[in-house]
Amino acid sequence: MKAIMSVTGIDHTGIIAAVSTALAELEVNIINVSQTLMSGYFTMIMELEFSETQVGISLIQARLAEVAAEQQLVIKVQAQSLFDAMHKL
């Protein structure tokens, strides 16, 4: 299964490390990433791939909510199919 994750917040050391470590612990593969800094704000979008039989999207969302709280970020994870459907006209 694929998912899209967005990460935003005030830039500080360790954001990418915290997010990627949490994903690796869940055996979630990062297949594409784009990140930038804008006026001191960190923004990142990741395309993720994982096995639904090993880890569900709700577990990924829960784990990343912990990272968001620890790092003072906003992290959203959506199934790519849902993301695609929401953005098609």
Secondary structure, DSSP 8 states (H G I E B T S, - for coil): -EEEEEEEEE--TTHHHHHHHHHHHTT-EEEEEEEEEETTEEEEEEEEE--TTT--HHHHHHHHHHHHHHHT-EEEEEEHHHHHHHT--
